[in-house]
Amino acid sequence: MNSSVSLKALKSIKIMALLKLSLITALIGITALVWLSLNLEPKLISISSINSELIDSWVKVKGSVVEQKQFEGLTLLNLRDDSGEIKVISRMALENLTSKQVEVIGKVVEYKGQIEIEATQIKYV
Amino acid sequence: MFSLFFALLLGILAGTFTGIVPGVHINLVAVLLLSSGLMKTVPSLVLAVFVVAMAITHTFLDFIPSVFLGAPEPGTSLSVLPGHRFLLKGKGYAAVKLTVIGSYFGLLFALVLIPLFLVTVKAIYPFLSKTLVFVLLGIVALLILKERKKLLALVIFLLSGLLGLATLNLAPLKQPLLPLLSGLFGTSLLSLSFLRNVKLPKQGFKEIKLTKKETFKALGAGMVSSSLVAFLPGVGPAQAAIISTAFWKKITNKAFLVVLGSINTIVMLLSFLSLYLLGKPRTGAAVAVGKLLSWFSFNHLLMLAAVALVAGSIAVFITLWLAKRFALKLVQLNYKWLCFSVILFVVCLTIAISGLYGLLVLAVATSLGIATILLYVRKMHLMGCLLFPVIIQHLGGFS
């Protein structure tokens, strides 16, 4: 009895409609995931292209650390690429990165009229 | 990319496990994850995908123990009684199906409305946090006034409220909600089933008719009430369920199960949105995601939404398949002794997790739950255990 009843349940039109719809949405979700995983990180841009229009946007820049200052709970880096220089603030504990090539992901912020990057990820290149 | 999909599948499996095993909550897995060394070796985004997939899947599956075994969690407590009624009529599978319909369409509904939340939440949040307590008070008053035995309903609400207040403030008690909700909604019902020697009928799989109007109304009520609580501290699915009743003069069990399903999933999804918009995580899973992701961009939000969509869609298949297995297997067991086994399991779990204080809470809560059933007062008033402390806390904040 049980198996025949369960078979009927599976063949029930409303159940099938629900399962079909779930399958479609699962496929839509997977497609979105593939696209997003390829476009998750912000595109790499040059330091000179960062301006006030990008405030609150996420950016990725690559460059050499020319200066590093350590404060309590805060590190200030001066990052330079071929196009220019920008201040990067980090609240993470950092080792000495002076003269090293790094890739920074962070949010563009304005502090005392100056454009800076508040970093959330800094890694060696 | 493959690691993300692997994490998604693992998360769905973990959510299935935490969903169907009573007492195992996703917060436990999230805490284990954060305290393990995995954070150093696995990319944080991969772990966040795992947590979101697990959390969303869990909200679909946790109605199975609630309906078939009477073992609830905060989001599913109120489903125990209607679920049990369906089970005793041989419609346990249909009860779970109604919650799946609620969870799935609630998820789709909430995903579609994300742009609206992005625009409005920050502006509405301060107003909402000040007024919600009055909304809750009004709805509680309305619920009691709707009851035929008004005085008894008020007494049950206040007694459960005092029990909730005492339990949540009992310092040495770990996981206070486990004995509190299990006692009020689970073991009380199971004890009566055991004592009354209830026999389970053959479980059927016929469709339960639910009109489109009823379904849309249930989903709308679930959406509105979830949105009211999802961004605020101290309130969750249980409070949303009470708010949703204000949309009906008399809500049917069928519609209520759809509402509960939708609330459980929508509140979980919106807790991730709350983390993104307000920086305030409102569920254990959102806390874990917040700790894992050092930066949470709009693309991250879209990715987690896509993960929720995939996990929820797959959870529909898993939940319906497992519910059918439960329905087929359960009738082969002696239901009286199954009730006894579940009660024993909850007692052991309570002692293991919450200790002897937990056992005391379980005993008191079970007694109050039994009294409520025998007095023919709606079990909804037992939600006083969670509403009363919230109301007291908020009113205290205003004085």
Interface residues (C-beta under 8 A of the other chain):
Chain A: M1 N2 V5 S6 K8 A9 S12 K14 I15 L18 L19 S22 L23 T25 A26 I28 G29 I30 A32 L33 V34 L36 S37 L38 N39 L40 P42 W58 M92 I105 G106 K107 T120 Q121
Chain B: M1 L4 F5 L8 L45 Y93 K97 V100 I101 Y104 L108 K202 G204 F205 E207 S294 W295 S297 N299 H300 L302 M303 A306 V307 A308 L309 V310 G312 S313 I314 V316 F317 L320 K324 L328
